[in-house]
Amino acid sequence: MAGTDPIAEAEAAGDADALFVLTAALLTPARFPSVLGDDYPAACAALGLEPYVDGYGLVFGQDGLGARWTVVVDDVSLVAVAISSWDCGMAYDLSPDERSVVAGLPGWPLDLVARAPGVPAPHDPEPEEGDPAPLTPPSGDAWGPAQRRLGADEVALQWADWRSQVEDGAPAGERTGASPDTAASPKSSASPDTVASPKSSASPDTVASSEAAPSPESASSPETDAASKSAVAAKTPAPSRTSAWFEPASRSKAASAVVAPEPSPDVAPEPTADTDAVSDPSPDAASDPYAGVRRALDQALRYLEEPPPVGRVRSDAGTDEGVRTLRADGPGWSLVARTDDMAFVLLDELPGEVLPVARGPRLPAILEGLDAIAIRPS
């Protein structure tokens, strides 16, 4: 049987401009792909959009020639319904009206593994004069702000797995008397070969954002079914034997949790640029990993006095009734916490390290204050 040219067929059928939807995500003050920025305005700026209060929907797909496209729409409700349906395993035909399209951007800002059946492999479209540079996901080989935020998302997603590596002998909600000498510590001296998450083995090169929901229709062919399923299960880089991003530090100073410090009003935070450059540990960070944690908590406390940009502090329902999961970001740091428990901090200056913060006597007030100012999904 003679071979066929899918590109020629697509052009002949006039389907080159058709969009095969693979997945979608919300870009709103309460929910946005954290890979794009520390807060909602920064995430919008990364895509050249105005930070409108109602937000946007992001639709990721391929055209008839296989080119990657990110279509921005203002019909947020339509995209939200599609994502909810897919999360429940239901089919949903996401077909935004042309009048709702705000922009069509070449490329994908997320690392997606799904591909449309019957079209060429995903690739960036041929640039035309005046077109913006194609969107690209962050590299999995470097550590920077995007990887730090993705890491915090993964800790939040797999809270139970990470929490189980730290114990202080008290149930959640009762860990209020820890001190640096009796603070929570890992159950064992973690090594890169013994900290793999039992629920995920994704590598940085084959992951999608935790804010993107794959479309069931995007994996209709046998050769793409496994890839699409992995996009659902491996939404963000996970702690695993193949990923060096989230290996808990084995150094003794980084292995013990620190108690939340009192604020340091005389020490002003020094913002760092939100770039994807690799962050090498400074001598100070190497000698005292928790110096950066104390700085991050000081800045988090300042959020209670001077509210940060919208979306920088987010609160979502936890697995237990009445418990909230907090995500906060700042210059060079990301925080994940449960309002009834402890916290974890990731820093640009300490690539791949997840630093536990014991509940102690002061952390509850910090978390309560952050939860009060946090943006919540509607």
Buried (B, 14 or more C-beta within 10 A) or exposed (E): EEEEEBBEEBEEEEBBEBBBBBBBBBBBBBBBBBBBBBBBBBBBBBBEBEBBEEBBBBBBBBBBBBBBBBBBBBBBEBBBEBBEBBEEEEEBEBEBEEEBBBEBBBBBBBBBBBBBBBBBEBEBBEEEEEEEEBBBBBBBEBBBBBBBBBBBBBBBBBBEBBBEBBEBEEEBBEBEEBEEEBBBBBEEEBEBEEBBBEEBBBBBBBBBBBBBBBBBBBBEEEEBBEBBBBBBEBBBBBBBBEBBBBBBBBEEEBBBBBBBBEBEEEEEBEEBEBEBEEBEBEEEBBEEBBBBBBBBBBBBBBBBEEEBBBBBBBBBEBEEEEBBBBBBBBBBBBBBBBBBBBBBBBBBBBBBBBBBBBBBEBBBEBBEBBBEBBBEEE
